[in-house]
Amino acid sequence: MLLGARKISKHWCPRRPNLSLSHTPSTKLNSHISASLHSLCQVEELDDFLPWLERKASTKISSVLSIGKSAYGRSLFASKTIRAGDCILKVPFNAQLAPDNLNPELKALLSDDVGDVAKLAIVVLLEQKMGHDSEWAPYISRLPRPEEMHNTIFWSEGELEMIRQSSVYQETINQRSQIQQEFLAIRTALKNFPETFESITYEDFMHAYALVTSRAWGSTKGYSLIPFADFLNHDGTSESIVLSDEDKLFSEVLADRNYTPGEQVLIRYGKFSNATLLLDFGFTLPYNIHDQVQIQGSIPHHDNLREMKLELLKRHHRPVSKDDNGFSSSMDSFTIKEIRSGSGKGKGIPQSLRAFARVQCCTSPQELSDLVEEAAQHDGRLARRPLTNNCREIKAHQMLISTLTQLAEDYDASVKSLGPVSSPVTCERLSHRRQMARDLLSGELRILESASAWLKNYCATLTATDSHRDGVCSTKLSRRRTEGRDII
Ligand SMILES: C[S@@+](CC[C@H](N)C(=O)[O-])C[C@H]1O[C@@H](n2cnc3c(N)ncnc32)[C@H](O)[C@@H]1O
């Protein structure tokens, strides 16, 4: 059975037998890990890589791809004509690195606080530490060094300031703290292996962790690093993904189109926004069709109906993380995606956000109970249908418009503060990261503007309907646009 494998997703990960036994950790290489990697890199030739992996796997992995250099670092190129549907590579599980490669004795010491990404990071660290003695050395030596990586956890405080407007800022802080906690848990658990872990620093662990988030694939069997397949770069529009066959124990990639020899082959890691690409992979796309914006909602403390509103939202919150339009949300966090149709058609903004706005705008207990009563007349959901009271419906959506407009203005100011694309290069790394910040923020700005356009159109349509009826609502509501963004 073939399953699509996504780059790092949170799946349950069943145990499977050890594919290759862990090695007794070597104490031979005491120098800093990245130094040993660097020297290995210099002696290895890329031409040796596939033959090495095929020997290790005892099977042919690919006869149509070769490793080369691209603008995105190493990449796989068609070495022969490839037709859409061809299998371009097949890597058996026994030639992949997974948490199961950890010595069971060592694995048993790790608490539940240590997740699968961290476990795989330990596997990488142990192999790195063994240097040339590692049976994975030809692979491990080709993994990027920290200074070659741009995941936001490696950004300085000043660099992070560039993306403060985006949720990636807070997610970066959270990820760093998660890595720190897992590192402490691992150090405590593994204090009985001082010869193995003493020389491993938090920076080494953070590097290994980022290698896993940027290169491993997650499937129902857990996370694994798939040598050779992980030289493939990402194109968000590609239909090629890594598939895992859990019965036949291999991962494979099928071509989604024809390739002529010499062409770079790209696959899709997942339907990832620039926020995810930047946080977990350290790159962005200049125009990402999967971009989205995370919006946080809150009911102000000075709102007399706060308790009732929170209670209502809690009662109506659906723990299922996707609504009918495929948007994920929590009770007070909403994901907005690009709305390509400003005409009022299309999927619109998440129902959960619209429900939040309708609750938020209520000014009396009566309005709140009207909301619940209307919901009960349909399927119980607060935003399944527009409110029958046109004025209240417009008011709720006008409030969303002012919030999104304010947010868009803030984003616009942040993009402008990055300076023009052509601004003089002071430092290559900073200039690269600034460009990524620009891609991230302008993508999120585009989403906000598309959502605002959709909402304005929606309100205009409702207002027109309303003014046909009595002409009261539109004049009254236009004043509400000044309500601030603290509404959500
Ligand atoms: C799985 S690896 C792909 C192979 C990698 N280029 C290498 O040299 O080993 C993922 C990394 O490749 C780079 N990458 C992949 N796709 C990219 C893209 N579309 N644009 C920029 N960088 C990309 C990023 O550095 C990312 O973290």
The ligand as an ORCA input file, in Angstrom:
! r2SCAN-3c Opt
* xyz 0 1
  C      15.696     18.146      1.502
  S      16.926     19.304      1.246
  C      17.133     19.360     -0.488
  C      18.579     19.222     -0.915
  C      19.470     20.381     -0.587
  N      19.394     21.375     -1.652
  C      20.918     19.975     -0.357
  O      21.808     20.696     -0.802
  O      21.153     18.977      0.285
  C      16.030     20.750      1.663
  C      16.836     22.009      1.586
  O      17.092     22.378      0.236
  C      16.903     23.764      0.028
  N      15.742     23.952     -0.866
  C      14.881     23.008     -1.294
  N      13.982     23.516     -2.143
  C      14.248     24.827     -2.259
  C      13.654     25.912     -2.971
  N      12.593     25.750     -3.757
  N      14.205     27.140     -2.833
  C      15.279     27.345     -2.044
  N      15.891     26.365     -1.332
  C      15.385     25.118     -1.436
  C      16.664     24.354      1.411
  O      17.895     24.731      1.932
  C      16.108     23.176      2.179
  O      16.313     23.259      3.573
*
